[in-house]
Amino acid sequence: MSIDSRDRRIIEILKKDSRTSFVDIAKQLNLSEGAVRKRVKKLIDSGIIRRF
């Protein structure tokens, strides 16, 4: 699985504060909350994110 710059940014945000809401991440990345939720699920399912 390949990750793009938005996925990397999501990972960076969650590394800094794993309690950051999907809404806050979405605002920072100019994405919808649903898009962030799908990206995080994809990262978890692929094993890139194990826990947060």
CHARMM internal coordinates of N, CA and C (Angstrom, degrees):
IC EDIT
DIST 1 N 1 CA 1.4465
DIST 1 CA 1 C 1.5196
ANGL 1 N 1 CA 1 C 109.44
DIST 1 C 2 N 1.2925
ANGL 1 CA 1 C 2 N 116.38
DIHE 1 N 1 CA 1 C 2 N 135.78
DIST 2 N 2 CA 1.4619
ANGL 1 C 2 N 2 CA 119.44
DIHE 1 CA 1 C 2 N 2 CA 177.32
DIST 2 CA 2 C 1.5255
ANGL 2 N 2 CA 2 C 109.17
DIHE 1 C 2 N 2 CA 2 C -103.63
DIST 2 C 3 N 1.3222
ANGL 2 CA 2 C 3 N 114.79
DIHE 2 N 2 CA 2 C 3 N 148.32
DIST 3 N 3 CA 1.4610
ANGL 2 C 3 N 3 CA 119.55
DIHE 2 CA 2 C 3 N 3 CA 178.13
DIST 3 CA 3 C 1.5211
ANGL 3 N 3 CA 3 C 108.88
DIHE 2 C 3 N 3 CA 3 C -117.21
DIST 3 C 4 N 1.3199
ANGL 3 CA 3 C 4 N 115.30
DIHE 3 N 3 CA 3 C 4 N 148.42
DIST 4 N 4 CA 1.4592
ANGL 3 C 4 N 4 CA 119.62
DIHE 3 CA 3 C 4 N 4 CA -179.42
DIST 4 CA 4 C 1.5270
ANGL 4 N 4 CA 4 C 110.26
DIHE 3 C 4 N 4 CA 4 C -104.39
DIST 4 C 5 N 1.3059
ANGL 4 CA 4 C 5 N 115.82
DIHE 4 N 4 CA 4 C 5 N -174.65
DIST 5 N 5 CA 1.4660
ANGL 4 C 5 N 5 CA 120.49
DIHE 4 CA 4 C 5 N 5 CA -175.69
DIST 5 CA 5 C 1.5288
ANGL 5 N 5 CA 5 C 111.92
DIHE 4 C 5 N 5 CA 5 C -64.44
DIST 5 C 6 N 1.3131
ANGL 5 CA 5 C 6 N 117.53
DIHE 5 N 5 CA 5 C 6 N -33.02
DIST 6 N 6 CA 1.4711
ANGL 5 C 6 N 6 CA 119.65
DIHE 5 CA 5 C 6 N 6 CA 178.08
DIST 6 CA 6 C 1.5228
ANGL 6 N 6 CA 6 C 110.78
DIHE 5 C 6 N 6 CA 6 C -68.38
DIST 6 C 7 N 1.3416
ANGL 6 CA 6 C 7 N 116.80
DIHE 6 N 6 CA 6 C 7 N -40.81
DIST 7 N 7 CA 1.4647
ANGL 6 C 7 N 7 CA 119.79
DIHE 6 CA 6 C 7 N 7 CA 176.38
DIST 7 CA 7 C 1.5270
ANGL 7 N 7 CA 7 C 110.06
DIHE 6 C 7 N 7 CA 7 C -61.29
DIST 7 C 8 N 1.3197
ANGL 7 CA 7 C 8 N 116.51
DIHE 7 N 7 CA 7 C 8 N -43.05
DIST 8 N 8 CA 1.4705
ANGL 7 C 8 N 8 CA 120.32
DIHE 7 CA 7 C 8 N 8 CA 178.76
DIST 8 CA 8 C 1.5205
ANGL 8 N 8 CA 8 C 111.01
DIHE 7 C 8 N 8 CA 8 C -61.06
DIST 8 C 9 N 1.3227
ANGL 8 CA 8 C 9 N 115.90
DIHE 8 N 8 CA 8 C 9 N -41.00
DIST 9 N 9 CA 1.4723
ANGL 8 C 9 N 9 CA 120.62
DIHE 8 CA 8 C 9 N 9 CA -179.93
DIST 9 CA 9 C 1.5324
ANGL 9 N 9 CA 9 C 110.42
DIHE 8 C 9 N 9 CA 9 C -65.98
DIST 9 C 10 N 1.3281
ANGL 9 CA 9 C 10 N 117.43
DIHE 9 N 9 CA 9 C 10 N -40.15
DIST 10 N 10 CA 1.4657
ANGL 9 C 10 N 10 CA 120.94
DIHE 9 CA 9 C 10 N 10 CA 176.22
DIST 10 CA 10 C 1.5210
ANGL 10 N 10 CA 10 C 109.72
DIHE 9 C 10 N 10 CA 10 C -59.43
DIST 10 C 11 N 1.3208
ANGL 10 CA 10 C 11 N 116.66
DIHE 10 N 10 CA 10 C 11 N -44.69
DIST 11 N 11 CA 1.4656
ANGL 10 C 11 N 11 CA 120.95
DIHE 10 CA 10 C 11 N 11 CA 179.19
DIST 11 CA 11 C 1.5242
ANGL 11 N 11 CA 11 C 110.28
DIHE 10 C 11 N 11 CA 11 C -61.60
DIST 11 C 12 N 1.3262
ANGL 11 CA 11 C 12 N 117.63
DIHE 11 N 11 CA 11 C 12 N -44.25
DIST 12 N 12 CA 1.4730
ANGL 11 C 12 N 12 CA 121.42
DIHE 11 CA 11 C 12 N 12 CA 178.60
DIST 12 CA 12 C 1.5224
ANGL 12 N 12 CA 12 C 111.32
DIHE 11 C 12 N 12 CA 12 C -59.72
DIST 12 C 13 N 1.3218
ANGL 12 CA 12 C 13 N 116.47
DIHE 12 N 12 CA 12 C 13 N -45.14
DIST 13 N 13 CA 1.4672
ANGL 12 C 13 N 13 CA 120.87
DIHE 12 CA 12 C 13 N 13 CA -179.17
DIST 13 CA 13 C 1.5265
ANGL 13 N 13 CA 13 C 109.98
DIHE 12 C 13 N 13 CA 13 C -62.50
DIST 13 C 14 N 1.3285
ANGL 13 CA 13 C 14 N 116.78
DIHE 13 N 13 CA 13 C 14 N -45.08
DIST 14 N 14 CA 1.4600
ANGL 13 C 14 N 14 CA 120.12
DIHE 13 CA 13 C 14 N 14 CA -178.94
DIST 14 CA 14 C 1.5253
ANGL 14 N 14 CA 14 C 111.84
DIHE 13 C 14 N 14 CA 14 C -69.67
DIST 14 C 15 N 1.3330
ANGL 14 CA 14 C 15 N 118.02
DIHE 14 N 14 CA 14 C 15 N -29.88
DIST 15 N 15 CA 1.4675
ANGL 14 C 15 N 15 CA 120.51
DIHE 14 CA 14 C 15 N 15 CA 175.96
DIST 15 CA 15 C 1.5227
ANGL 15 N 15 CA 15 C 110.84
DIHE 14 C 15 N 15 CA 15 C -66.25
DIST 15 C 16 N 1.3377
ANGL 15 CA 15 C 16 N 116.05
DIHE 15 N 15 CA 15 C 16 N -38.94
DIST 16 N 16 CA 1.4652
ANGL 15 C 16 N 16 CA 120.05
DIHE 15 CA 15 C 16 N 16 CA 179.53
DIST 16 CA 16 C 1.5185
ANGL 16 N 16 CA 16 C 111.42
DIHE 15 C 16 N 16 CA 16 C -69.43
DIST 16 C 17 N 1.3296
ANGL 16 CA 16 C 17 N 116.44
DIHE 16 N 16 CA 16 C 17 N -42.43
DIST 17 N 17 CA 1.4625
ANGL 16 C 17 N 17 CA 121.24
DIHE 16 CA 16 C 17 N 17 CA -179.61
DIST 17 CA 17 C 1.5213
ANGL 17 N 17 CA 17 C 108.50
DIHE 16 C 17 N 17 CA 17 C -152.46
DIST 17 C 18 N 1.3134
ANGL 17 CA 17 C 18 N 115.86
DIHE 17 N 17 CA 17 C 18 N 101.08
DIST 18 N 18 CA 1.4618
ANGL 17 C 18 N 18 CA 120.35
DIHE 17 CA 17 C 18 N 18 CA -175.93
DIST 18 CA 18 C 1.5262
ANGL 18 N 18 CA 18 C 112.95
DIHE 17 C 18 N 18 CA 18 C -68.68
DIST 18 C 19 N 1.3176
ANGL 18 CA 18 C 19 N 116.90
DIHE 18 N 18 CA 18 C 19 N -9.38
DIST 19 N 19 CA 1.4635
ANGL 18 C 19 N 19 CA 120.15
DIHE 18 CA 18 C 19 N 19 CA 179.59
DIST 19 CA 19 C 1.5326
ANGL 19 N 19 CA 19 C 112.41
DIHE 18 C 19 N 19 CA 19 C -93.38
DIST 19 C 20 N 1.3140
ANGL 19 CA 19 C 20 N 117.59
DIHE 19 N 19 CA 19 C 20 N 4.11
DIST 20 N 20 CA 1.4661
ANGL 19 C 20 N 20 CA 121.12
DIHE 19 CA 19 C 20 N 20 CA 178.04
DIST 20 CA 20 C 1.5257
ANGL 20 N 20 CA 20 C 109.10
DIHE 19 C 20 N 20 CA 20 C -61.95
DIST 20 C 21 N 1.3119
ANGL 20 CA 20 C 21 N 116.45
DIHE 20 N 20 CA 20 C 21 N 130.78
DIST 21 N 21 CA 1.4671
ANGL 20 C 21 N 21 CA 120.32
DIHE 20 CA 20 C 21 N 21 CA -177.82
DIST 21 CA 21 C 1.5269
ANGL 21 N 21 CA 21 C 110.77
DIHE 20 C 21 N 21 CA 21 C -73.89
DIST 21 C 22 N 1.3231
ANGL 21 CA 21 C 22 N 114.62
DIHE 21 N 21 CA 21 C 22 N 157.32
DIST 22 N 22 CA 1.4592
ANGL 21 C 22 N 22 CA 119.77
DIHE 21 CA 21 C 22 N 22 CA 176.63
DIST 22 CA 22 C 1.5247
ANGL 22 N 22 CA 22 C 110.51
DIHE 21 C 22 N 22 CA 22 C -61.85
DIST 22 C 23 N 1.3159
ANGL 22 CA 22 C 23 N 117.20
DIHE 22 N 22 CA 22 C 23 N -33.34
DIST 23 N 23 CA 1.4708
ANGL 22 C 23 N 23 CA 121.19
DIHE 22 CA 22 C 23 N 23 CA 178.29
DIST 23 CA 23 C 1.5263
ANGL 23 N 23 CA 23 C 110.13
DIHE 22 C 23 N 23 CA 23 C -63.15
DIST 23 C 24 N 1.3373
ANGL 23 CA 23 C 24 N 117.17
DIHE 23 N 23 CA 23 C 24 N -45.33
DIST 24 N 24 CA 1.4667
ANGL 23 C 24 N 24 CA 120.54
DIHE 23 CA 23 C 24 N 24 CA 179.67
DIST 24 CA 24 C 1.5293
ANGL 24 N 24 CA 24 C 111.57
DIHE 23 C 24 N 24 CA 24 C -65.64
DIST 24 C 25 N 1.3210
ANGL 24 CA 24 C 25 N 116.50
DIHE 24 N 24 CA 24 C 25 N -40.41
DIST 25 N 25 CA 1.4669
ANGL 24 C 25 N 25 CA 119.99
DIHE 24 CA 24 C 25 N 25 CA 177.29
DIST 25 CA 25 C 1.5294
ANGL 25 N 25 CA 25 C 109.35
DIHE 24 C 25 N 25 CA 25 C -62.83
DIST 25 C 26 N 1.3231
ANGL 25 CA 25 C 26 N 116.11
DIHE 25 N 25 CA 25 C 26 N -43.97
DIST 26 N 26 CA 1.4682
ANGL 25 C 26 N 26 CA 120.95
DIHE 25 CA 25 C 26 N 26 CA -179.63
DIST 26 CA 26 C 1.5216
ANGL 26 N 26 CA 26 C 111.25
DIHE 25 C 26 N 26 CA 26 C -59.19
DIST 26 C 27 N 1.3234
ANGL 26 CA 26 C 27 N 116.89
DIHE 26 N 26 CA 26 C 27 N -41.67
DIST 27 N 27 CA 1.4652
ANGL 26 C 27 N 27 CA 120.34
DIHE 26 CA 26 C 27 N 27 CA 179.10
DIST 27 CA 27 C 1.5254
ANGL 27 N 27 CA 27 C 111.05
DIHE 26 C 27 N 27 CA 27 C -63.81
DIST 27 C 28 N 1.3272
ANGL 27 CA 27 C 28 N 116.63
DIHE 27 N 27 CA 27 C 28 N -40.89
DIST 28 N 28 CA 1.4629
ANGL 27 C 28 N 28 CA 120.38
DIHE 27 CA 27 C 28 N 28 CA -179.20
DIST 28 CA 28 C 1.5247
ANGL 28 N 28 CA 28 C 111.97
DIHE 27 C 28 N 28 CA 28 C -66.61
DIST 28 C 29 N 1.3212
ANGL 28 CA 28 C 29 N 117.00
DIHE 28 N 28 CA 28 C 29 N -31.13
DIST 29 N 29 CA 1.4672
ANGL 28 C 29 N 29 CA 121.29
DIHE 28 CA 28 C 29 N 29 CA -175.30
DIST 29 CA 29 C 1.5298
ANGL 29 N 29 CA 29 C 113.50
DIHE 28 C 29 N 29 CA 29 C -103.08
DIST 29 C 30 N 1.3253
ANGL 29 CA 29 C 30 N 116.62
DIHE 29 N 29 CA 29 C 30 N 1.40
DIST 30 N 30 CA 1.4682
ANGL 29 C 30 N 30 CA 120.95
DIHE 29 CA 29 C 30 N 30 CA -176.06
DIST 30 CA 30 C 1.5244
ANGL 30 N 30 CA 30 C 112.12
DIHE 29 C 30 N 30 CA 30 C 55.91
DIST 30 C 31 N 1.3250
ANGL 30 CA 30 C 31 N 115.50
DIHE 30 N 30 CA 30 C 31 N 44.58
DIST 31 N 31 CA 1.4613
ANGL 30 C 31 N 31 CA 122.88
DIHE 30 CA 30 C 31 N 31 CA 175.83
DIST 31 CA 31 C 1.5206
ANGL 31 N 31 CA 31 C 108.64
DIHE 30 C 31 N 31 CA 31 C -121.27
DIST 31 C 32 N 1.3180
ANGL 31 CA 31 C 32 N 116.69
DIHE 31 N 31 CA 31 C 32 N 168.50
DIST 32 N 32 CA 1.4607
ANGL 31 C 32 N 32 CA 120.07
DIHE 31 CA 31 C 32 N 32 CA 173.31
DIST 32 CA 32 C 1.5263
ANGL 32 N 32 CA 32 C 108.84
DIHE 31 C 32 N 32 CA 32 C -81.30
DIST 32 C 33 N 1.3309
ANGL 32 CA 32 C 33 N 115.18
DIHE 32 N 32 CA 32 C 33 N 159.42
DIST 33 N 33 CA 1.4655
ANGL 32 C 33 N 33 CA 119.17
DIHE 32 CA 32 C 33 N 33 CA 177.42
DIST 33 CA 33 C 1.5260
ANGL 33 N 33 CA 33 C 110.19
DIHE 32 C 33 N 33 CA 33 C -60.66
DIST 33 C 34 N 1.3247
ANGL 33 CA 33 C 34 N 116.66
DIHE 33 N 33 CA 33 C 34 N -40.19
DIST 34 N 34 CA 1.4603
ANGL 33 C 34 N 34 CA 120.76
DIHE 33 CA 33 C 34 N 34 CA 179.56
DIST 34 CA 34 C 1.5186
ANGL 34 N 34 CA 34 C 112.64
DIHE 33 C 34 N 34 CA 34 C -60.98
DIST 34 C 35 N 1.3247
ANGL 34 CA 34 C 35 N 116.52
DIHE 34 N 34 CA 34 C 35 N -39.16
DIST 35 N 35 CA 1.4680
ANGL 34 C 35 N 35 CA 120.59
DIHE 34 CA 34 C 35 N 35 CA 178.72
DIST 35 CA 35 C 1.5246
ANGL 35 N 35 CA 35 C 110.58
DIHE 34 C 35 N 35 CA 35 C -65.07
DIST 35 C 36 N 1.3268
ANGL 35 CA 35 C 36 N 116.46
DIHE 35 N 35 CA 35 C 36 N -41.35
DIST 36 N 36 CA 1.4695
ANGL 35 C 36 N 36 CA 120.21
DIHE 35 CA 35 C 36 N 36 CA 178.54
DIST 36 CA 36 C 1.5234
ANGL 36 N 36 CA 36 C 109.42
DIHE 35 C 36 N 36 CA 36 C -65.02
DIST 36 C 37 N 1.3268
ANGL 36 CA 36 C 37 N 116.68
DIHE 36 N 36 CA 36 C 37 N -44.69
DIST 37 N 37 CA 1.4696
ANGL 36 C 37 N 37 CA 121.27
DIHE 36 CA 36 C 37 N 37 CA 179.81
DIST 37 CA 37 C 1.5393
ANGL 37 N 37 CA 37 C 110.50
DIHE 36 C 37 N 37 CA 37 C -57.84
DIST 37 C 38 N 1.3430
ANGL 37 CA 37 C 38 N 116.93
DIHE 37 N 37 CA 37 C 38 N -44.73
DIST 38 N 38 CA 1.4678
ANGL 37 C 38 N 38 CA 121.09
DIHE 37 CA 37 C 38 N 38 CA 179.51
DIST 38 CA 38 C 1.5253
ANGL 38 N 38 CA 38 C 111.29
DIHE 37 C 38 N 38 CA 38 C -64.65
DIST 38 C 39 N 1.3311
ANGL 38 CA 38 C 39 N 116.34
DIHE 38 N 38 CA 38 C 39 N -41.19
DIST 39 N 39 CA 1.4650
ANGL 38 C 39 N 39 CA 120.04
DIHE 38 CA 38 C 39 N 39 CA 179.94
DIST 39 CA 39 C 1.5272
ANGL 39 N 39 CA 39 C 111.03
DIHE 38 C 39 N 39 CA 39 C -65.04
DIST 39 C 40 N 1.3290
ANGL 39 CA 39 C 40 N 116.99
DIHE 39 N 39 CA 39 C 40 N -42.53
DIST 40 N 40 CA 1.4664
ANGL 39 C 40 N 40 CA 120.06
DIHE 39 CA 39 C 40 N 40 CA 179.35
DIST 40 CA 40 C 1.5269
ANGL 40 N 40 CA 40 C 109.53
DIHE 39 C 40 N 40 CA 40 C -64.81
DIST 40 C 41 N 1.3268
ANGL 40 CA 40 C 41 N 117.60
DIHE 40 N 40 CA 40 C 41 N -42.91
DIST 41 N 41 CA 1.4668
ANGL 40 C 41 N 41 CA 120.41
DIHE 40 CA 40 C 41 N 41 CA 177.96
DIST 41 CA 41 C 1.5244
ANGL 41 N 41 CA 41 C 110.68
DIHE 40 C 41 N 41 CA 41 C -60.19
DIST 41 C 42 N 1.3340
ANGL 41 CA 41 C 42 N 116.64
DIHE 41 N 41 CA 41 C 42 N -42.23
DIST 42 N 42 CA 1.4699
ANGL 41 C 42 N 42 CA 121.24
DIHE 41 CA 41 C 42 N 42 CA 178.82
DIST 42 CA 42 C 1.5302
ANGL 42 N 42 CA 42 C 110.36
DIHE 41 C 42 N 42 CA 42 C -61.52
DIST 42 C 43 N 1.3366
ANGL 42 CA 42 C 43 N 116.32
DIHE 42 N 42 CA 42 C 43 N -42.16
DIST 43 N 43 CA 1.4627
ANGL 42 C 43 N 43 CA 120.72
DIHE 42 CA 42 C 43 N 43 CA 179.84
DIST 43 CA 43 C 1.5265
ANGL 43 N 43 CA 43 C 111.22
DIHE 42 C 43 N 43 CA 43 C -67.07
DIST 43 C 44 N 1.3267
ANGL 43 CA 43 C 44 N 117.19
DIHE 43 N 43 CA 43 C 44 N -36.16
DIST 44 N 44 CA 1.4659
ANGL 43 C 44 N 44 CA 121.01
DIHE 43 CA 43 C 44 N 44 CA 177.56
DIST 44 CA 44 C 1.5258
ANGL 44 N 44 CA 44 C 109.94
DIHE 43 C 44 N 44 CA 44 C -69.79
DIST 44 C 45 N 1.3311
ANGL 44 CA 44 C 45 N 117.10
DIHE 44 N 44 CA 44 C 45 N -48.77
DIST 45 N 45 CA 1.4683
ANGL 44 C 45 N 45 CA 121.66
DIHE 44 CA 44 C 45 N 45 CA -178.30
DIST 45 CA 45 C 1.5247
ANGL 45 N 45 CA 45 C 112.28
DIHE 44 C 45 N 45 CA 45 C -60.24
DIST 45 C 46 N 1.3266
ANGL 45 CA 45 C 46 N 116.95
DIHE 45 N 45 CA 45 C 46 N -32.50
DIST 46 N 46 CA 1.4658
ANGL 45 C 46 N 46 CA 120.52
DIHE 45 CA 45 C 46 N 46 CA -179.09
DIST 46 CA 46 C 1.5276
ANGL 46 N 46 CA 46 C 112.31
DIHE 45 C 46 N 46 CA 46 C -85.23
DIST 46 C 47 N 1.3351
ANGL 46 CA 46 C 47 N 117.29
DIHE 46 N 46 CA 46 C 47 N -6.83
DIST 47 N 47 CA 1.4601
ANGL 46 C 47 N 47 CA 120.89
DIHE 46 CA 46 C 47 N 47 CA 178.18
DIST 47 CA 47 C 1.5154
ANGL 47 N 47 CA 47 C 114.53
DIHE 46 C 47 N 47 CA 47 C 87.95
DIST 47 C 48 N 1.3136
ANGL 47 CA 47 C 48 N 117.91
DIHE 47 N 47 CA 47 C 48 N 2.12
DIST 48 N 48 CA 1.4643
ANGL 47 C 48 N 48 CA 120.61
DIHE 47 CA 47 C 48 N 48 CA 179.08
DIST 48 CA 48 C 1.5241
ANGL 48 N 48 CA 48 C 109.66
DIHE 47 C 48 N 48 CA 48 C -70.14
DIST 48 C 49 N 1.3320
ANGL 48 CA 48 C 49 N 116.49
DIHE 48 N 48 CA 48 C 49 N -41.01
DIST 49 N 49 CA 1.4665
ANGL 48 C 49 N 49 CA 121.43
DIHE 48 CA 48 C 49 N 49 CA 171.67
DIST 49 CA 49 C 1.5228
ANGL 49 N 49 CA 49 C 106.35
DIHE 48 C 49 N 49 CA 49 C -106.40
DIST 49 C 50 N 1.3226
ANGL 49 CA 49 C 50 N 116.45
DIHE 49 N 49 CA 49 C 50 N 124.60
DIST 50 N 50 CA 1.4614
ANGL 49 C 50 N 50 CA 119.96
DIHE 49 CA 49 C 50 N 50 CA 179.38
DIST 50 CA 50 C 1.5143
ANGL 50 N 50 CA 50 C 111.96
DIHE 49 C 50 N 50 CA 50 C -95.58
DIST 50 C 51 N 1.3183
ANGL 50 CA 50 C 51 N 115.25
DIHE 50 N 50 CA 50 C 51 N -39.40
DIST 51 N 51 CA 1.4637
ANGL 50 C 51 N 51 CA 120.26
DIHE 50 CA 50 C 51 N 51 CA 177.98
DIST 51 CA 51 C 1.5152
ANGL 51 N 51 CA 51 C 108.40
DIHE 50 C 51 N 51 CA 51 C -163.20
DIST 51 C 52 N 1.3027
ANGL 51 CA 51 C 52 N 115.03
DIHE 51 N 51 CA 51 C 52 N 157.92
DIST 52 N 52 CA 1.4580
ANGL 51 C 52 N 52 CA 119.99
DIHE 51 CA 51 C 52 N 52 CA 176.94
DIST 52 CA 52 C 1.4961
ANGL 52 N 52 CA 52 C 109.07
DIHE 51 C 52 N 52 CA 52 C -157.90
END
COOR INIT
IC SEED 1 N 1 CA 1 C
IC BUILD
